[in-house]
Amino acid sequence: MNIVETILVFALIPAAIYAVVALVTLRSKFAATPRYRPGQPWEYPPMWWSGNPAGVGAHRPVSSGEAASGTAAGGARGSW
């Protein structure tokens, strides 16, 4: 092997592989829409978020017997 083939095999081919991997990983960064950063004005309409939109405003009343008897489990004490 002469010096040109050696440089091609051991330098240019690995450099090309690294370049392809770098482009694939950075592709989403360049193609994405700009992100909101603190301090920038908010240019979107306000929107309320709820994990359960169907349950917003709906609540189940707790009966006095359930609360007094202590049948509810869990909470911060960890005795589930």
Backbone torsions as a table, in degrees:
resi	resn	phi	psi	omega
1	MET	NA	133.8	176.8
2	ASN	-86.7	177.7	-174.6
3	ILE	-66.0	-33.2	179.8
4	VAL	-67.2	-44.7	178.0
5	GLU	-65.4	-37.4	179.5
6	THR	-64.6	-46.0	178.0
7	ILE	-63.9	-39.8	179.2
8	LEU	-62.0	-46.9	-175.5
9	VAL	-72.6	-44.4	-171.6
10	PHE	-95.7	-9.1	-178.6
11	ALA	-125.3	-53.1	-173.5
12	LEU	-73.7	-40.9	-179.8
13	ILE	-65.4	-48.2	175.6
14	PRO	-62.4	-36.3	177.4
15	ALA	-63.9	-38.2	177.6
16	ALA	-66.3	-39.0	178.6
17	ILE	-64.7	-44.7	177.5
18	TYR	-61.8	-38.8	179.3
19	ALA	-65.1	-40.7	178.9
20	VAL	-65.1	-43.8	179.1
21	VAL	-63.8	-41.7	178.7
22	ALA	-63.1	-42.0	179.2
23	LEU	-65.5	-38.5	179.7
24	VAL	-66.2	-40.7	-178.5
25	THR	-74.4	-29.6	-179.4
26	LEU	-91.5	-5.9	-177.4
27	ARG	-59.6	-44.4	-177.9
28	SER	-68.0	-29.8	179.5
29	LYS	-67.3	-40.0	-178.2
30	PHE	-81.0	-26.0	-176.5
31	ALA	-89.4	-16.6	-175.0
32	ALA	-76.9	158.6	175.8
33	THR	-72.1	153.5	-179.5
34	PRO	-63.5	140.8	-178.5
35	ARG	-87.4	156.9	174.9
36	TYR	-75.8	134.5	176.3
37	ARG	-118.0	144.3	178.8
38	PRO	-55.6	137.0	-179.3
39	GLY	98.7	-18.0	177.6
40	GLN	-80.2	150.6	176.5
41	PRO	-68.8	143.6	178.9
42	TRP	-87.3	115.4	-173.0
43	GLU	-104.7	20.7	-176.7
44	TYR	-119.0	155.5	179.1
45	PRO	-68.2	150.3	179.0
46	PRO	-67.0	145.5	-178.3
47	MET	-144.2	129.8	176.0
48	TRP	-85.0	142.4	179.8
49	TRP	-120.2	139.5	175.9
50	SER	-143.2	139.5	177.8
51	GLY	-68.2	-23.3	179.8
52	ASN	-133.2	84.2	-176.9
53	PRO	-59.8	-30.4	-179.6
54	ALA	-70.9	-24.0	-176.6
55	GLY	-97.3	6.0	-179.9
56	VAL	-66.9	125.1	178.6
57	GLY	86.1	-17.0	179.7
58	ALA	-92.0	130.1	177.1
59	HIS	-138.9	151.2	-179.9
60	ARG	-96.3	121.9	179.4
61	PRO	-68.1	137.9	178.4
62	VAL	-87.2	128.3	178.9
63	SER	-74.8	152.6	-177.7
64	SER	-66.1	-30.1	179.5
65	GLY	-69.3	-37.3	-179.5
66	GLU	-68.4	-41.7	-178.3
67	ALA	-71.1	-37.3	-177.0
68	ALA	-76.4	-35.0	-175.8
69	SER	-78.5	-15.6	178.4
70	GLY	75.7	32.4	-179.9
71	THR	-79.0	-14.9	178.9
72	ALA	-74.4	133.3	-178.3
73	ALA	-114.6	164.3	177.5
74	GLY	101.8	-150.9	-179.8
75	GLY	92.6	-165.3	-174.9
76	ALA	-77.3	-17.8	-177.0
77	ARG	-76.5	-19.5	174.1
78	GLY	79.1	15.9	177.5
79	SER	-96.1	80.0	-177.2
80	TRP	-84.2	NA	NA
